[in-house]
């Protein structure tokens, strides 16, 4: 009797994604800043929002309840109304 053993990890297939087009200037833009719930993300991203405001950007800070959960639909809806949305801190 024989049987096949498969590797569950699969084969990685990296694909290149184009970078988002940079706006010519940030002043006047509305930027959504999303705290993804990772440790210290609130500190880093609230400081980023503060610096953006000092540069003439309207920055709106929002947060997910947990890094392991999808952002609530109302948060996604708010983010979709901004010119740019940023988040950060991988784990």
Protein Blocks (a to p, Z undefined) as FASTA:
>chain_A
ZZddddfkbpadddddddddddfbfghpacddddehiahklmmmmmmmmmmmmnopacdd
dddfbfkbccdfklmmmmmmpmbdcdehiZZ
